[in-house]
Amino acid sequence: MVATIDIETADGVVRGRRGRRVLRWRSLPYAAPPVGDLRFRAPQPVPPWTGVRIATEFGSASMQHRAGARIGPRTYQPTSEDSLTLNVTVPAAPSAGPRPVLVFIHGGGYLIGTSALTLYSGSRLALRGDAVVVSLNYRLGAFGYVDFSGFGTPQRPFDSNLGLRDQVAALKWVRRNIAAFGGDPDNVTIFGESAGAHAVLALLATPAARGLFHRGIAQSPPADWALNAEDAATFARRCLDALGADPADAARALIEAPANDIRKAVDRTSRAVLSELPGLFPICPVIDGEYLPHSPVDAISDGTAHRVPLIIGTNREEGALFARFADMLPTNPARLHKIFERAGADTEARVTAAYPGYPQPSVAVRMGGDYVFWRPSVTVMEGHSRYAPTYAYRYDFAPRALRLAGVGATHAIDLIPVFGAADSPIGRAFTAAGGRRGLLAVTDQFQDNWISFARTGVPLPSWPVYTETSRATLIIDHPTRLEYDPEGAKRLAWKGIRVPTLT
């Protein structure tokens, strides 16, 4: 018989699963299902229920390509528009007081991903830090990050920035309910990887998120993703064309079309834009002047973002994963040349001079990863450090198996030590050719720093703040070390370069 535990939330009683060391609640609704009249609308309150809601199994992932919701070797989570749920993991042992809360936002380019991955449960992190770990779903792709608001009608309006609004709604749920699970609503850290890390920065720039979190951790954010309103409208029109919808009757088409048809049309249009303009990722938050008044990078740089402590960093070989397995980044000379053409006459010569060996394929891959992830992250480090404590890192650790595979310390590899997954099948596979001791050491580095930061707003004393003068950066490796202005010549070469615009 499965041991269970009931908790009373503001919306009703939920029943989770009691394990030997942790308690888990899965797929708790934080907003009403965004279906029917709520499709393309801002998240609405959860309808309260009577009785006990069973929260021991996962529901659906957000609408996406089936492959994005893969949660096992041959297992795929169902996808649905009805997916605005979150999961809570808590140590089973009693605590002397309220626990710090860590809210994880998954990555996947705002197109794919799910909080149901076993890695994201956070059980090891919760136990090590005596913390509450929350993971959440949010609307993706067509339903979360395309701005169809210009095609609404007075009778049937559409809202912008739906995925971002979902994340705020989830944080409001945490604010209202997490004390019932033993968490401290006045000590909430948001953390995310890739698009989830970008979401952390977007929340820093979102007025509606003020006071809902107290610090942030951004792991490999493509920090300057954001569409201006004109580009967003142009992209939305292209998506409607791909759907075969008449612009004069767009509202009806968006209301009535099957969800998967809309998803496919947006995915095709996104791929076309990436081919036309490498480096421009159109599935992202929109600077709508209201919900998101400024791009995250601009808000952080001018001090209008929330001035909370921030950890931010990237991995040394970000681009290698995409070059091998997901060919969508500007990781070859042809795509990089298109970027440089739009960035100014001397840009290509200046940047390539900072990368000896270019245009060798491995150098181009490194350059493309730096362009998407490291370049804009440095801008965030500089800007945020003027207004709030900022801590910079670079993840360099790569066991022999990853080096032999030609990917090294690539994108998303840092999730294994952050979540303490050295003993998981993937953790053991990565160290099958050696490096287990190193992985355990960097796991200690990540988790002890993340936990200290979540508890106090400050990582371990060995990690100094980043300033534009010192540029102190923790290089997480075996052994870990401090560097000051690592790759300074490359940093200067990239300075001032921004992503292209669609119009």
C-alpha positions as CSV (number, residue, x, y, z in Angstrom):
1,M,0.0,0.0,0.0
2,V,1.3,3.4,-1.0
3,A,1.8,5.8,2.0
4,T,0.2,9.2,1.4
5,I,0.1,12.6,3.0
6,D,-2.6,15.2,2.8
7,I,-2.0,19.0,2.8
8,E,-4.7,21.7,2.7
9,T,-3.9,24.4,0.2
10,A,-5.8,27.6,-0.5
11,D,-7.7,25.7,-3.3
12,G,-8.4,22.4,-1.5
13,V,-6.8,19.3,0.0
14,V,-4.1,17.6,-2.0
15,R,-2.8,14.1,-1.4
16,G,0.9,13.3,-2.1
17,R,3.1,10.4,-1.8
18,R,5.2,9.7,1.3
19,G,8.6,8.1,0.6
20,R,11.2,6.9,3.0
21,R,13.2,10.2,2.8
22,V,11.0,12.7,0.9
23,L,7.4,13.7,0.4
24,R,6.2,14.4,-3.1
25,W,3.2,16.1,-4.6
26,R,2.8,16.0,-8.4
27,S,0.9,18.0,-10.9
28,L,-0.7,20.5,-8.5
29,P,-2.7,23.0,-10.5
30,Y,-1.6,26.6,-10.0
31,A,-4.0,28.1,-12.6
32,A,-7.2,27.1,-14.4
33,P,-6.7,25.0,-17.5
34,P,-6.1,27.4,-20.4
35,V,-8.5,25.7,-22.7
36,G,-11.7,26.7,-24.5
37,D,-12.4,30.4,-23.7
38,L,-9.1,30.6,-21.9
39,R,-6.9,29.6,-24.8
40,F,-4.4,32.4,-25.4
41,R,-5.6,34.2,-22.3
42,A,-3.7,35.1,-19.1
43,P,-3.8,32.4,-16.5
44,Q,-6.9,32.5,-14.3
45,P,-7.4,31.3,-10.7
46,V,-7.7,27.6,-10.0
47,P,-11.4,26.6,-9.4
48,P,-11.5,25.3,-5.8
49,W,-12.5,21.7,-5.2
50,T,-14.1,19.8,-2.4
51,G,-12.8,16.5,-1.1
52,V,-9.2,15.3,-1.7
53,R,-7.3,15.8,-5.0
54,I,-4.9,13.0,-5.7
55,A,-1.5,14.4,-6.5
56,T,0.7,11.2,-6.7
57,E,1.1,11.0,-10.5
58,F,2.1,13.4,-13.2
59,G,-0.5,14.8,-15.5
60,S,0.3,16.2,-19.0
61,A,3.3,18.2,-20.3
62,S,2.6,21.4,-22.2
63,M,1.8,21.2,-25.9
64,Q,5.0,20.4,-27.9
65,H,6.5,17.9,-30.2
66,R,6.2,14.5,-28.7
67,A,10.0,14.0,-28.6
68,G,10.3,17.0,-26.3
69,A,8.2,15.3,-23.6
70,R,10.4,12.2,-23.5
71,I,10.9,11.2,-19.8
72,G,12.5,7.8,-20.3
73,P,14.2,5.6,-22.9
74,R,10.8,4.7,-24.4
75,T,8.5,6.8,-22.3
76,Y,6.8,10.0,-23.4
77,Q,4.6,12.1,-21.2
78,P,1.2,13.0,-22.8
79,T,0.9,16.6,-23.9
80,S,-2.1,18.9,-23.5
81,E,-3.1,22.5,-23.3
82,D,-4.2,21.6,-19.8
83,S,-0.8,21.5,-18.2
84,L,-0.4,24.5,-15.7
85,T,0.8,22.4,-12.8
86,L,3.7,22.2,-10.4
87,N,5.4,19.7,-8.2
88,V,6.6,19.9,-4.6
89,T,9.4,17.8,-3.0
90,V,10.0,18.1,0.7
91,P,12.3,16.2,3.1
92,A,10.2,13.7,5.2
93,A,12.1,14.6,8.4
94,P,10.6,17.4,10.4
95,S,12.4,20.8,10.3
96,A,13.1,23.2,13.1
97,G,11.6,26.1,11.1
98,P,10.4,27.1,7.7
99,R,12.6,25.8,4.9
100,P,14.1,27.8,2.1
101,V,12.2,27.3,-1.2
102,L,13.9,26.6,-4.6
103,V,11.7,27.0,-7.6
104,F,13.1,25.3,-10.8
105,I,12.1,26.5,-14.3
106,H,13.0,23.9,-17.0
107,G,14.7,24.7,-20.3
108,G,14.0,23.6,-23.8
109,G,14.1,26.7,-25.9
110,Y,10.6,27.7,-24.8
111,L,9.5,25.0,-27.2
112,I,9.9,21.7,-25.4
113,G,10.5,20.3,-21.9
114,T,8.6,19.1,-18.9
115,S,8.9,19.2,-15.1
116,A,8.2,15.5,-15.0
117,L,11.9,14.5,-15.6
118,T,13.1,12.5,-12.7
119,L,16.2,14.7,-12.5
120,Y,14.0,17.8,-11.8
121,S,12.3,16.2,-8.8
122,G,15.0,17.8,-6.7
123,S,15.0,15.1,-4.0
124,R,18.7,15.1,-3.5
125,L,18.9,18.9,-3.4
126,A,16.0,19.1,-1.0
127,L,17.6,16.6,1.4
128,R,21.1,18.1,1.2
129,G,19.8,21.6,1.7
130,D,16.8,20.9,4.0
131,A,14.8,22.8,1.5
132,V,11.5,22.7,-0.4
133,V,12.0,22.2,-4.2
134,V,9.3,23.2,-6.6
135,S,9.3,22.5,-10.4
136,L,6.7,23.8,-12.8
137,N,5.2,23.5,-16.3
138,Y,4.3,26.6,-18.3
139,R,2.9,27.1,-21.7
140,L,5.4,26.6,-24.5
141,G,5.8,27.5,-28.2
142,A,2.6,28.5,-29.9
143,F,0.6,28.7,-26.7
144,G,3.1,30.5,-24.5
145,Y,5.5,32.6,-26.6
146,V,3.8,33.8,-29.8
147,D,2.0,37.1,-29.4
148,F,-1.3,36.7,-31.1
149,S,-2.8,39.7,-29.2
150,G,-3.0,41.8,-32.3
151,F,-5.5,39.3,-33.8
152,G,-8.0,39.3,-30.9
153,T,-11.4,40.9,-30.9
154,P,-13.3,42.9,-28.2
155,Q,-15.4,39.8,-27.7
156,R,-12.4,37.4,-27.7
157,P,-9.1,39.1,-26.7
158,F,-5.8,37.4,-26.7
159,D,-3.0,38.2,-24.2
160,S,0.8,38.5,-24.7
161,N,3.6,36.8,-22.8
162,L,1.5,33.8,-21.7
163,G,4.4,31.6,-20.6
164,L,5.9,34.4,-18.6
165,R,2.5,35.1,-17.0
166,D,2.2,31.4,-16.2
167,Q,5.5,31.5,-14.3
168,V,4.3,34.5,-12.3
169,A,1.1,32.7,-11.5
170,A,3.1,29.7,-10.3
171,L,5.1,32.0,-8.0
172,K,1.9,33.5,-6.7
173,W,0.8,29.9,-5.9
174,V,4.0,29.4,-4.0
175,R,3.5,32.7,-2.1
176,R,0.0,31.6,-1.0
177,N,0.6,27.9,-0.4
178,I,4.2,26.9,0.3
179,A,4.0,27.5,4.1
180,A,1.6,24.5,4.2
181,F,4.4,22.3,2.9
182,G,6.9,23.7,5.4
183,G,8.4,26.3,3.1
184,D,9.2,29.9,3.8
185,P,7.3,32.2,1.4
186,D,9.7,35.0,2.3
187,N,12.7,33.0,1.2
188,V,12.2,31.9,-2.4
189,T,15.0,31.4,-4.9
190,I,14.1,30.9,-8.6
191,F,16.6,28.9,-10.7
192,G,16.6,27.6,-14.2
193,E,18.7,26.3,-17.0
194,S,18.8,27.5,-20.7
195,A,15.4,28.9,-21.5
196,G,14.5,28.4,-17.9
197,A,17.5,30.6,-17.0
198,H,16.3,33.2,-19.5
199,A,12.9,33.0,-17.7
200,V,14.8,33.9,-14.4
201,L,16.1,37.0,-16.1
202,A,12.7,37.8,-17.7
203,L,11.1,37.6,-14.2
204,L,13.7,40.0,-12.9
205,A,12.4,42.4,-15.5
206,T,8.7,41.7,-15.0
207,P,6.9,44.2,-12.7
208,A,4.2,41.7,-11.7
209,A,6.9,39.4,-10.3
210,R,8.1,41.9,-7.7
211,G,8.2,40.4,-4.2
212,L,7.5,36.9,-5.4
213,F,11.1,35.8,-5.2
214,H,14.2,36.9,-3.3
215,R,17.1,35.7,-5.4
216,G,17.8,34.1,-8.8
217,I,20.1,31.6,-10.4
218,A,20.5,31.6,-14.2
219,Q,22.4,28.6,-15.6
220,S,23.3,29.2,-19.3
221,P,20.8,31.8,-20.2
222,P,20.5,33.0,-23.8
223,A,20.1,36.4,-22.0
224,D,19.2,38.7,-24.8
225,W,16.3,36.8,-26.3
226,A,13.3,39.2,-26.6
227,L,11.2,40.3,-29.5
228,N,10.2,43.9,-30.0
229,A,6.5,44.4,-30.6
230,E,6.9,44.9,-34.4
231,D,8.9,41.7,-34.8
232,A,6.4,39.8,-32.6
233,A,3.5,41.0,-34.8
234,T,5.4,40.0,-38.0
235,F,6.2,36.6,-36.6
236,A,2.6,36.0,-35.5
237,R,1.4,36.9,-39.0
238,R,3.8,34.4,-40.5
239,C,2.6,31.7,-38.1
240,L,-1.0,32.4,-39.2
241,D,0.1,32.1,-42.8
242,A,1.6,28.7,-42.0
243,L,-1.6,27.7,-40.3
244,G,-3.5,28.7,-43.5
245,A,-5.6,31.2,-41.6
246,D,-7.1,34.3,-43.2
247,P,-5.9,37.3,-41.2
248,A,-9.3,38.8,-41.3
249,D,-10.7,35.7,-39.6
250,A,-7.6,35.0,-37.4
251,A,-9.4,35.0,-34.1
252,R,-11.8,32.2,-35.2
253,A,-8.9,30.2,-36.6
254,L,-6.9,30.5,-33.4
255,I,-10.0,29.6,-31.3
256,E,-11.1,26.6,-33.4
257,A,-8.0,25.1,-34.8
258,P,-6.7,21.8,-33.2
259,A,-3.9,22.5,-30.8
260,N,-1.5,20.3,-32.7
261,D,-2.1,22.1,-36.0
262,I,-1.3,25.4,-34.4
263,R,1.8,23.9,-32.8
264,K,3.1,22.5,-36.0
265,A,2.5,25.8,-37.9
266,V,4.5,27.8,-35.3
267,D,7.3,25.2,-35.2
268,R,7.7,25.4,-39.0
269,T,7.7,29.2,-38.9
270,S,10.3,29.2,-36.1
271,R,12.6,26.9,-38.1
272,A,12.3,29.2,-41.1
273,V,13.2,32.3,-39.1
274,L,16.2,30.5,-37.6
275,S,17.4,29.6,-41.1
276,E,16.8,33.1,-42.4
277,L,18.4,34.9,-39.4
278,P,20.7,32.7,-37.4
279,G,20.8,33.9,-33.8
280,L,17.3,35.2,-33.7
281,F,15.1,32.9,-31.7
282,P,11.5,34.1,-32.2
283,I,9.9,31.9,-29.6
284,C,10.6,34.1,-26.6
285,P,9.1,36.9,-24.4
286,V,7.8,40.0,-26.1
287,I,8.5,43.6,-25.1
288,D,4.9,44.5,-25.1
289,G,5.3,47.8,-23.2
290,E,3.0,46.6,-20.4
291,Y,3.6,43.2,-18.9
292,L,7.2,43.2,-20.0
293,P,8.1,46.9,-20.5
294,H,11.7,46.3,-21.4
295,S,13.9,43.5,-22.6
296,P,15.5,41.6,-19.7
297,V,19.0,42.7,-20.7
298,D,18.0,46.4,-20.9
299,A,16.0,46.4,-17.6
300,I,19.0,44.7,-15.8
301,S,21.5,47.2,-17.3
302,D,19.5,50.3,-16.5
303,G,18.6,49.2,-13.0
304,T,14.8,48.9,-13.4
305,A,14.9,45.1,-12.9
306,H,14.3,43.6,-9.4
307,R,17.5,44.2,-7.5
308,V,17.9,40.7,-5.9
309,P,21.1,38.7,-5.5
310,L,21.9,36.8,-8.7
311,I,24.1,33.8,-9.7
312,I,24.7,33.6,-13.4
313,G,27.1,31.5,-15.5
314,T,27.6,29.4,-18.6
315,N,29.4,26.2,-19.6
316,R,32.7,26.2,-21.5
317,E,31.5,24.3,-24.6
318,E,27.8,25.4,-24.8
319,G,27.6,25.0,-28.6
320,A,28.9,21.4,-28.8
321,L,25.6,19.8,-27.7
322,F,23.7,21.6,-30.5
323,A,26.3,21.0,-33.2
324,R,26.1,17.3,-32.5
325,F,22.4,16.7,-31.6
326,A,20.2,19.8,-32.3
327,D,21.5,21.8,-35.3
328,M,19.8,25.1,-34.5
329,L,22.6,27.4,-33.3
330,P,25.0,29.5,-35.3
331,T,27.8,27.0,-34.8
332,N,29.3,27.0,-38.3
333,P,31.0,29.7,-40.4
334,A,28.1,30.2,-42.8
335,R,25.6,31.0,-40.0
336,L,28.1,33.1,-38.1
337,H,28.9,35.1,-41.2
338,K,25.2,36.0,-41.5
339,I,25.3,37.4,-38.0
340,F,28.4,39.4,-38.6
341,E,27.0,40.8,-41.8
342,R,24.2,42.5,-39.8
343,A,26.5,43.5,-36.9
344,G,28.8,46.0,-38.6
345,A,31.6,46.2,-41.1
346,D,34.5,45.3,-38.8
347,T,32.7,42.9,-36.5
348,E,33.7,39.6,-38.2
349,A,37.4,40.4,-38.3
350,R,37.4,41.6,-34.7
351,V,35.6,38.6,-33.3
352,T,37.3,35.9,-35.4
353,A,40.7,37.4,-34.4
354,A,39.9,36.5,-30.8
355,Y,39.3,32.9,-31.7
356,P,42.6,31.5,-33.0
357,G,42.1,28.6,-35.5
358,Y,38.8,29.9,-36.9
359,P,37.1,28.7,-39.2
360,Q,38.0,25.3,-38.0
361,P,34.7,23.5,-37.1
362,S,35.5,23.1,-33.4
363,V,36.4,26.8,-33.1
364,A,33.2,27.8,-34.9
365,V,31.2,25.6,-32.5
366,R,32.8,27.4,-29.5
367,M,32.2,30.8,-31.1
368,G,28.5,30.0,-31.7
369,G,27.9,28.8,-28.2
370,D,29.7,31.9,-26.8
371,Y,27.5,34.1,-29.0
372,V,24.2,32.7,-27.8
373,F,25.0,32.1,-24.2
374,W,28.2,33.7,-22.8
375,R,28.2,37.0,-24.7
376,P,24.9,38.2,-23.4
377,S,25.5,36.7,-19.9
378,V,28.5,39.0,-19.5
379,T,26.2,41.9,-20.3
380,V,23.9,40.8,-17.5
381,M,26.8,40.3,-15.1
382,E,28.0,43.8,-15.7
383,G,24.6,45.4,-15.5
384,H,23.2,43.6,-12.5
385,S,26.5,44.0,-10.5
386,R,25.9,47.7,-10.5
387,Y,22.7,47.4,-8.5
388,A,22.7,44.0,-6.6
389,P,25.2,41.3,-5.5
390,T,26.1,39.2,-8.6
391,Y,28.1,36.0,-8.7
392,A,29.6,34.7,-11.9
393,Y,30.7,31.2,-12.8
394,R,31.9,29.1,-15.7
395,Y,31.4,25.3,-15.7
396,D,34.5,23.6,-17.1
397,F,34.3,20.0,-15.7
398,A,34.1,17.3,-18.4
399,P,34.8,13.7,-17.6
400,R,36.7,11.6,-20.1
401,A,33.6,10.1,-21.7
402,L,32.3,13.6,-22.7
403,R,35.7,14.7,-24.0
404,L,35.9,11.5,-26.1
405,A,32.4,12.2,-27.4
406,G,33.6,15.6,-28.6
407,V,31.2,17.7,-26.4
408,G,33.2,18.4,-23.3
409,A,31.5,20.7,-20.7
410,T,28.6,21.4,-23.0
411,H,25.1,22.8,-22.6
412,A,22.9,21.3,-19.8
413,I,25.6,19.0,-18.4
414,D,25.7,21.1,-15.3
415,L,22.2,19.9,-14.3
416,I,23.7,16.6,-13.2
417,P,25.8,18.0,-10.4
418,V,23.2,20.7,-9.5
419,F,20.6,18.0,-8.9
420,G,23.1,15.6,-7.3
421,A,22.6,13.0,-10.0
422,A,26.0,11.4,-10.0
423,D,24.5,8.0,-9.1
424,S,21.7,8.2,-11.7
425,P,22.1,6.1,-14.9
426,I,23.1,9.2,-16.9
427,G,25.6,10.3,-14.2
428,R,27.2,6.9,-14.2
429,A,27.3,6.8,-18.0
430,F,29.2,10.1,-18.1
431,T,31.8,8.8,-15.7
432,A,32.1,5.3,-17.1
433,A,35.5,6.2,-18.5
434,G,36.7,7.9,-15.4
435,G,36.0,11.2,-13.6
436,R,33.6,10.0,-10.8
437,R,35.6,11.6,-8.1
438,G,35.7,14.9,-10.0
439,L,31.9,14.7,-10.6
440,L,31.3,14.2,-6.9
441,A,33.6,17.2,-6.1
442,V,31.8,19.6,-8.5
443,T,28.5,18.3,-7.2
444,D,29.6,19.5,-3.7
445,Q,30.6,22.8,-5.2
446,F,27.3,23.4,-7.0
447,Q,25.0,22.2,-4.3
448,D,26.8,23.8,-1.3
449,N,26.9,27.1,-3.2
450,W,23.3,26.9,-4.4
451,I,22.1,26.0,-0.9
452,S,24.0,28.7,0.9
453,F,22.7,31.2,-1.7
454,A,19.1,30.0,-1.2
455,R,19.4,30.2,2.5
456,T,21.3,33.5,2.9
457,G,21.6,35.2,-0.5
458,V,25.3,34.6,-0.4
459,P,27.2,31.6,-1.7
460,L,30.2,30.1,0.1
461,P,32.8,32.6,1.3
462,S,35.3,31.4,-1.4
463,W,33.2,32.9,-4.1
464,P,33.5,36.7,-4.3
465,V,31.1,39.1,-5.9
466,Y,31.5,40.0,-9.6
467,T,32.2,43.6,-10.4
468,E,33.2,45.3,-13.6
469,T,36.6,46.0,-12.0
470,S,37.4,42.5,-10.8
471,R,35.2,40.3,-13.0
472,A,35.8,37.5,-10.4
473,T,34.5,34.3,-11.9
474,L,34.3,30.9,-10.2
475,I,35.6,28.2,-12.6
476,I,33.8,25.0,-11.5
477,D,36.1,22.2,-12.3
478,H,38.2,19.5,-10.6
479,P,39.8,21.4,-8.9
480,T,37.6,24.5,-8.8
481,R,39.4,27.9,-9.0
482,L,38.9,31.6,-9.3
483,E,39.7,33.6,-12.4
484,Y,39.5,37.3,-13.0
485,D,38.1,38.4,-16.4
486,P,38.5,34.9,-18.0
487,E,38.6,35.1,-21.8
488,G,39.0,38.9,-21.6
489,A,40.0,39.3,-25.2
490,K,36.9,37.4,-26.4
491,R,34.7,39.5,-24.0
492,L,36.0,42.7,-25.6
493,A,35.6,41.4,-29.1
494,W,31.9,40.6,-28.6
495,K,31.1,43.9,-26.8
496,G,28.1,45.8,-28.2
497,I,26.9,43.0,-30.5
498,R,23.2,42.2,-30.2
499,V,20.8,39.7,-31.8
500,P,19.3,40.7,-35.2
501,T,15.8,41.9,-35.6
502,L,13.2,40.4,-37.9
503,T,12.0,43.6,-39.5
